[in-house]
Amino acid sequence: CPKPHNQVLYRSYMEMEMEMEMEKRFKVFVYEGERPIFHDGPCKNIYSTERIFINQIETCQFRTSDLEKAHIYFLPFSVTRMVQFVYKKDSGDHWGLMKQAFSDYVNVIAGKYTYWNHSLGFDHFILSCHDWGPGLSTSVPKLYNNSIRALCDANRSEGFKPSRDDNYVAPFNDVRNWKTFSVEISIKDVPNLKKILTVIPWLVRQHFEVNLPLKRFDFFHMILHSIWLRRLYLGIHYRS
């Protein structure tokens, strides 16, 4: 896999990976428990990012089964799956039902493992590509206020904090200057969108591609890298 043209990104990524010093590599603990029905997520629709990320993080080189060695803890929770199983359109309080399910899930984790309580959730993160993800996270105050949320809906009015989560900022903008490679198209050019996008240089496109097996600097690794950067930021402020 070619290294990115952006040297800042390359150095930052390699610091996260630390191949030559295995004991210092960024490590993620993935909660499992009894695997709730919304653990995996759908695989063939616009919300498949949730399932893909959950499946890939469970087998990636950054995962650790040692709670003591983990730098951050992942709550494998698919909002899309929860909507499928819990959402009741005709219910008078369908939003309340989903918030209760979300709250129950986190409470089970907090009751079974001590690490949530050690930092009140600040070194934990969730991922959701569903636009109800931000709203549902409010059902757990400690998660909403402290944890890292990898979301597709970066709306500041819903409590989104760019330093911790992304206020409508472009993906991976920590290490990528979008002005150097992004394109803006008019409505009339929408039919040619695929052709326009395929001419974008590979060194940029690789960050947005889903690979199996995983490849360095791909979509999965860039999400993890963004979480790592925020973990460092939050760690500094938490200790201060």
C-alpha atoms as one frame of an Amber mdcrd trajectory, in Angstrom:
protein
   0.000   0.000   0.000   1.602   3.313  -1.060   2.209   5.820   1.659   0.203
   9.071   1.490   1.740  12.077  -0.222   0.867  14.057   2.899   3.878  13.667
   5.199   2.006  14.918   8.274  -0.534  12.139   7.865   2.157   9.538   7.237
   4.170  10.442  10.331   1.049  10.672  12.482  -0.273   7.339  11.273   3.046
   5.572  11.812   3.226   6.955  15.323  -0.149   5.336  15.981   0.943   2.034
  14.537   4.481   1.940  15.975   5.481  -1.213  14.111   8.942  -1.302  15.552
   7.729  -1.032  19.134   4.886  -3.483  19.463   4.196  -2.767  23.110   3.450
   0.870  22.346   1.068   0.263  19.476  -2.368   1.855  19.820  -4.646  -0.789
  21.331  -8.436  -1.037  21.306 -10.555  -3.213  23.569 -13.855  -4.289  22.016
 -16.706  -5.066  24.390 -18.586  -8.246  23.532 -20.716  -9.506  26.408 -23.718
 -11.475  25.167 -23.665  -9.806  21.746 -26.980  -7.947  21.594 -29.127  -8.231
  18.484 -27.822  -4.845  17.324 -24.158  -5.830  17.564 -23.418  -6.438  13.882
 -25.449  -4.077  11.681 -26.632  -4.463   8.071 -24.172  -5.374   5.326 -25.733
  -4.175   2.072 -27.235  -0.711   2.384 -26.203   2.893   3.001 -25.709   2.164
   6.705 -23.304  -0.753   6.227 -20.370   1.227   7.668 -21.475   0.185  11.148
 -21.230  -3.538  10.393 -18.031  -3.176   8.393 -16.237  -1.265  11.143 -17.435
  -3.607  13.905 -16.378  -6.707  11.952 -13.005  -5.275  10.976 -12.035  -3.951
  14.377 -12.686  -7.358  15.917  -9.938  -8.926  13.795  -7.497  -6.047  13.251
  -3.962  -5.745  14.616  -4.986  -2.974  17.004  -7.433  -5.058  18.979  -6.397
  -6.334  22.394  -8.151  -8.702  24.762  -6.219  -7.253  27.694  -8.211  -4.516
  29.414  -5.078  -3.273  31.152  -3.207  -2.653  27.887  -6.019  -0.908  26.011
  -5.775   2.804  25.246  -9.421   3.072  24.287 -12.595   0.968  24.513 -15.114
   0.427  21.720 -18.846  -0.086  22.251 -19.890  -2.180  19.206 -23.384  -0.865
  18.814 -25.305  -0.548  15.538 -27.893   2.233  15.689 -29.269   0.990  12.383
 -29.878  -2.478  13.812 -31.485  -1.016  16.915 -33.874   1.004  14.771 -34.746
  -2.196  12.909 -35.583  -4.163  16.048 -36.745  -1.540  18.540 -38.306   1.257
  16.502 -42.085   1.072  16.460 -43.644   3.551  14.085 -47.063   3.465  15.724
 -45.757   3.742  19.267 -46.555   6.908  21.158 -42.973   7.006  22.428 -40.805
   5.259  19.824 -37.907   7.644  20.489 -38.081   6.837  24.194 -37.970   3.090
  23.506 -34.773   3.408  21.490 -33.130   5.675  24.051 -33.984   3.170  26.769
 -32.440   0.346  24.741 -29.293   2.383  24.209 -29.101   3.302  27.886 -29.637
  -0.324  28.937 -26.831  -1.459  26.666 -24.313   0.989  28.143 -25.462   0.196
  31.687 -24.821  -3.509  31.086 -21.297  -2.681  29.931 -20.693  -0.322  32.874
 -21.989  -2.911  35.326 -19.915  -5.765  33.951 -16.646  -3.912  33.330 -14.924
  -1.392  35.590 -13.182   0.670  32.918 -16.229   2.707  31.992 -16.397   3.981
  35.562 -12.668   4.662  35.856 -12.892   7.659  33.537 -16.665   8.171  33.312
 -16.514   7.022  29.705 -13.985   9.509  28.340 -11.717   6.781  26.891 -14.632
   5.017  25.160 -16.069   5.524  21.696 -19.031   4.581  19.547 -19.509   4.670
  15.789 -22.750   5.337  13.943 -23.549   6.121  10.320 -27.248   6.584  11.116
 -28.508  10.155  11.488 -30.256   9.217  14.734 -26.931   8.321  16.344 -26.289
  11.787  17.843 -29.765  11.978  19.369 -29.643   8.484  20.833 -26.288   9.134
  22.477 -27.950  11.801  24.651 -29.693   9.007  26.569 -26.407   8.287  28.359
 -25.128  11.606  29.774 -21.597  10.369  30.479 -21.248   9.034  26.931 -22.763
  12.181  25.420 -20.545  14.515  27.448 -17.315  12.537  27.681 -16.942   9.822
  25.071 -15.740  10.042  21.482 -18.497   9.677  18.898 -17.569   8.775  15.311
 -20.661  10.067  13.505 -21.812  10.932  10.016 -24.085  13.694  11.315 -21.751
  16.390  12.632 -24.369  18.851  13.817 -23.188  21.192  16.578 -26.798  21.717
  17.690 -26.846  18.022  18.690 -23.818  18.361  20.922 -21.155  17.634  18.312
 -17.700  18.820  19.406 -15.091  18.977  16.607 -12.162  18.540  19.004 -13.740
  15.378  20.383 -16.154  14.070  17.669 -15.931  16.042  13.698 -19.453  20.676
  13.182 -19.768  19.725   9.568 -16.059  19.392   8.951 -14.735  17.191   6.178
 -13.608  13.656   7.105 -10.000  13.319   8.269  -9.474  17.077   8.069  -6.926
  16.746  10.890  -4.371  15.576   8.358  -5.861  16.356   4.938  -6.235  19.756
   3.288  -9.401  19.302   1.262  -8.756  22.393  -0.842  -5.850  20.619  -2.500
  -7.858  17.736  -3.929 -11.627  18.148  -3.441 -13.969  19.118  -6.249 -17.254
  20.978  -6.304 -19.769  20.132  -8.993 -22.957  21.734 -10.206 -26.302  19.955
 -10.258 -26.079  19.480 -14.012 -22.879  17.462 -13.589 -24.359  14.939 -11.142
 -24.841  12.287 -13.904 -21.065  12.443 -14.475 -20.188  12.151 -10.787 -18.591
   8.712 -11.042 -16.395   9.765 -13.944 -15.342  12.931 -12.105 -14.489  11.104
  -8.912 -12.480   8.329 -10.553  -9.875  10.821 -11.779  -9.029  11.857  -8.221
  -5.475  10.636  -7.473  -5.138   7.230  -5.817  -3.146   8.673  -2.916  -6.314
  10.415  -1.772  -8.903   7.839  -2.810  -7.269   5.099  -0.759  -8.421   6.798
   2.449 -12.074   6.381   1.504 -12.004   2.816   0.225 -13.170  -0.222   2.186
 -10.785  -3.162   1.851 -10.884  -6.797   2.841  -8.273  -7.627   3.897  -7.509
  -4.284   5.453  -4.847  -2.009   3.984  -2.911   0.766   5.619  -4.421   4.231
   5.240  -7.793   2.891   4.050 -11.219   3.954   5.347 -11.063   1.754   8.445
  -7.588   2.886   9.441  -8.411   6.552   8.861 -11.407   6.331  11.202  -9.212
   4.669  13.800  -6.539   7.317  13.282  -9.066  10.100  13.864 -10.179   8.380
  17.077  -6.555   8.012  18.159  -5.925  11.745  17.677  -8.967  12.609  19.757
  -7.947  10.110  22.415  -4.629  11.947  22.742  -6.388  15.311  22.915  -8.900
  14.140  25.507  -6.199  12.421  27.519  -4.272  15.670  27.869  -7.330  17.635
  28.952  -8.594  14.853  31.229  -5.313  14.728  33.134  -5.145  18.515  33.396
